[in-house]
Amino acid sequence: MPDSNRLYNIHITFRNTEATEALKSYATDKINHTLQKFVKQDTEAHVVLKVEKNRQIAEVQFHADGSDFIVVEESEDLYASIDKLIDSLSTQLRKHKE
């Protein structure tokens, strides 16, 4: 059961791409959900969504449970990059928890 008293502050920065509300809420929801599953403390996460030529890059950084987490994923679509990012992040957090 996720603890609703936790505060997850997610800051999103867009680089070389339009800051759409759809992308913003998609990334925020996904990252919030993942953090709720694994992180048991207030956490501030910085997300960068950027486009470099044909590369759509999603990146997240935060500090939790005494460790720094940095995950970067890329694909040809920002939504796909965010999904890959969530998969990698979940794997990293799961390993850290064990």
C-alpha positions in Angstrom: 0.0 0.0 0.0 1.7 3.3 -1.1 2.2 5.8 1.7 0.2 8.9 0.7 2.1 11.1 3.2 5.3 10.9 1.1 6.1 14.0 -1.0 7.6 13.4 -4.4 8.7 16.6 -6.0 9.2 16.1 -9.7 10.8 18.9 -11.8 10.7 18.5 -15.5 12.9 20.3 -17.9 12.4 20.3 -21.7 15.4 20.8 -24.0 15.0 21.3 -27.8 11.4 20.1 -27.7 8.0 21.6 -27.0 7.0 21.3 -23.4 3.6 19.7 -23.8 1.2 19.1 -20.9 0.7 15.5 -22.2 4.4 14.6 -22.0 4.7 16.4 -18.7 1.8 14.5 -17.0 2.9 11.2 -18.6 6.4 11.5 -17.2 5.2 12.8 -13.8 2.6 10.0 -13.3 5.0 7.3 -14.3 7.9 8.5 -12.1 5.5 9.2 -9.2 4.1 5.7 -9.4 7.6 4.1 -9.5 8.9 6.2 -6.6 5.8 5.4 -4.5 6.6 1.7 -5.0 10.2 1.8 -3.9 11.1 5.1 -2.1 9.9 5.5 1.5 10.9 9.1 2.0 10.2 12.5 0.6 12.2 12.8 -2.7 12.9 15.4 -5.2 13.5 14.1 -8.7 14.8 16.1 -11.7 13.7 14.9 -15.1 15.1 16.1 -18.4 13.3 15.4 -21.6 15.4 16.4 -24.6 15.8 15.9 -28.3 19.2 15.7 -30.0 18.8 15.2 -33.8 16.9 11.8 -34.0 17.5 10.9 -30.4 14.7 11.4 -27.9 16.3 11.3 -24.5 14.6 10.9 -21.0 16.8 11.3 -17.9 16.0 11.3 -14.2 18.2 12.1 -11.2 17.4 11.9 -7.5 18.8 11.1 -4.2 17.1 8.5 -2.0 17.9 6.1 0.8 21.5 7.4 0.9 22.2 6.8 -2.8 22.2 8.9 -5.9 20.1 7.5 -8.8 20.7 8.6 -12.4 19.0 6.9 -15.3 19.2 7.9 -18.9 17.3 6.2 -21.8 16.8 7.1 -25.4 14.7 6.0 -28.3 13.0 7.5 -31.4 10.0 8.6 -29.3 9.9 10.5 -26.0 7.1 8.3 -24.7 9.1 5.2 -25.4 12.1 6.8 -23.8 10.1 7.5 -20.7 8.8 3.9 -20.6 12.4 2.6 -20.9 13.5 5.0 -18.2 10.8 3.6 -15.9 11.9 0.0 -16.5 15.5 0.8 -15.8 14.6 2.9 -12.8 12.5 0.1 -11.3 15.3 -2.4 -11.9 17.8 -0.1 -10.2 15.5 0.6 -7.2 14.6 -3.0 -6.8 18.3 -4.0 -6.7 19.1 -1.2 -4.3 16.2 -2.3 -2.0 17.6 -5.9 -1.8 
